[in-house]
Amino acid sequence: METARSSERQRTAAERRRRELLEAADRVVLRDGPQASMNAIAAEAGITKPILYRHFGDKGGLYRALAKRHTDALLSALRAALDAPAERRARVEATLDTYLAAIEARPQVYRFLMHPADGAADTADASPSVEQGFDVGRHSAPLLRRLGEELGQVIVERVDLGPDSEQTARIWGHGIVGMMHAAGDWWLADRPCSRERLVSSLADLLWGRLAEAGDRDVKGGGPGF
């Protein structure tokens, strides 16, 4: 029994320490964006880099942990927008705006997650193969795929798309995420229009068949899509 309690205390302490290290990494990313280095993160956390490696393996491991942390938060915000008591068009616009507001509020975090190879090589670190920035496709593609799968699941649960509804919903989910990512990336870099104008225009693009589709019965009586 005592061994089990000791193991639980160690697990809890390790989880708390990992959370503290991720918060330190967040502070560095907010300051440095894609140039955030393992040395800077270790210094922010008040530890040596080998201890940081012990928790995350390498910079790629830390990136994946940060990506999950921020993706979880974004998905929670997107679900809240989808569940708001409003007409479908308003909820579509709110969902698009939620994504764009998130990347606008923390552009350095967005660039770190989606454009990590833009960061300069961390020449102070010992392993050039690890520290030459990230392979954008290898690291950011899984994040986008997760968002696409999650949105596709929301659509299949809430919108009646007729035959092959599940496959169509997955296509739509990944397509919408791809559209949001590409348009948001362009907009964040150049700010060629207001966020409100971008949201309205993207909603117009989506509105064709979605406006005509019927809602499914949602568990708990919540709104459709």
N, C-alpha and C positions, 0 to 999 in steps of 0.2 A: 504493500500500500504506500509506504513511504517513498519507494522507488518511483511509483507512478506519479505521486505528488511532485517529486523532485523533477521528473521529466516534464511535467506540465508547466512548472515554474520556469524551467529553462526555455521551453518552447515559447511561452508568453514573453519572456525577456528578449528572446531573439526576434520575435515579431515586432516588439516595441522598438528595438534598436534598428531594425530594418526600416521601419516607418520614419524614425528620426533621420536616418541617412537619406531617405528619399526626400524628406522635407529640406534637408541641406542641399541636395542636388537640385531641387526646384528653385531654391534661392539663387544658386549659381547660374542655372539656365535662364532665369528671368533677367539676370544681369548680363550674361555673356552670349546667350543664344547658341547657335551651332558651334561656337568656339569654346563652349564649356569643356573643360578637361578633367580627367580623373584627379590630377594634382590639385586643381582648384576646389573640386568637390571634397576631397579628403581634408584639405585645409579648412574649408568651411565647417566641416563636421568635427574638426579637432582631432583627427586620427591620421594614421599613416596610410599610404596608398595600398600596401599589402592587406591591411584590415578591410579596406573597401573591396578589394578583389575577393577576399574571403566570403563576403556577403553576396556579391553579384557575379563573380567569375572574371568579367572583363567589362569594357565600356559597352559592348553589345548587350550584355546581361543587364547592366544598369539602364540602358535605353529601353529594353523590353519592359522592365519594371515600371519605368516612368510612363511609357506608352499605355500600359494597362491602367495605371492610376488615372491618367487624364482621359482615356477612352471611357472608363467606367463613369467618370463624372459627366462627360459629354452625353453619353447614352441616357443617363438619368435625367438630364435636362431636356433632351429631345423627347423622351417618353412623357415628361410632364407637359411639354407643349402639345403633343399629340392627344393627351387626355384632357386638355382644357375644355370647359363647356362652351363651345362656340361652333359656328358653322364650319363645314369642311374647308372651304377656301381660306377662312381665317386661320384654321389650325395648320394648313399647309404653309401659309405665309409665316406663322409663328415658329414652325419647325425650322424653316429655312433661316429665319432671322436668328434663332437660337444658335445655330451652327456658326453663322457669320459673326454674331456678337461675341462668341467664345474665342474665335481666332483674332478678332479685333482687340479684345481685352488683353490677350496675352500673346502678342505676335512673336516674341522671342521663343516661347514654348512651342508655338506652332512651327516656327522655322527649325527648331531643334529636332522636332519629331518628323517633319515632312521633308526637310532639306538638310539633313545632317552632314552630307558630303560637302556642303558649302563651307563647313568649318575648316579652318587651317589645320595643318598637321600639328600634333602636339609633340613638338620636338623634345620637350623636357622629359617625356615618358619613355620608358625603356623599350617598349615593343612597337616598332614602327608598323608592323602588320596589323596591330590592333588600333593604333592611334592615328592613322591617316584619314580620319573622318569615317563616316559610315557609308555602306553601300545602300543608297536610297531605296532601290527596289527591294532588296532583301529585307530591309527593316521596316519600311513604311507600308509596303504592299499588304502584309498581314493585318496591319491596323485598319486599312481601308476595307479589306475583305471582311473583317469582323463587323465593321459598321454596316456594310452591304448586307451581310447575312442577318444581322439583327433587324434592320429596317425591312428586309424581305419577309421576315417572320411576323412583324407587326402588320404588314399589308395583307398577308394571307389570312391572318386571324380576323381582320376587320373589313376587308373589301371582297365582295363577290365578283370574281373575274371570269366566272363561267368555267368551261372545260379547261383542264390543265392550269387551274388557278394557282397551284403551288409553284409551278415552274415560272409562270408569268410574274408572280409576286417576287420571286428571287431575281429575275431579270430586272424588274423595276427597282428593287432595292439597291442592286449594285449600280444600275444606271443613274439613279438619283444621287447616290453617294459620289459617283464619278463626276457628275455634273456639279454638285456642290463643291467638291474639292477643286476641280479645274477652274470654275468661275470664282470661287473664293480666293484661290491662289493668285489669279490675275488681278482681282480687285484689291487684295491686301497689298500687292506690290506697287500698284499705280494709282489707286483710289480715283478711277476715272468718273465715278458717279457716286451718289449717296448710297448708303446701305439700303435705305427704303426703296430706291429705284431698282437696285439689283434684286431685292426680294420680290418685288412686284413682277419684274420681267421673268424671273425664273419660275414663279408661280404660273404666269401666263403660258410658259412653255410646257409645264406639266399638266395643264388643266384639261386637255382634250378628252381622252377616254376616262380619266379619273372623275371628271365631273358627272359622267353618265352612269358610272358603276354604282350598284347598290351596296348598302352596308350589310355586313353579317351581324348576327346577334352576338354581342360581346359579353363574356362572363362578367358578372357583377354589374351589368347594366351601364357600362361606360360608353363613351361615344365611339363611333366608327373611326374611319381614317379621315 
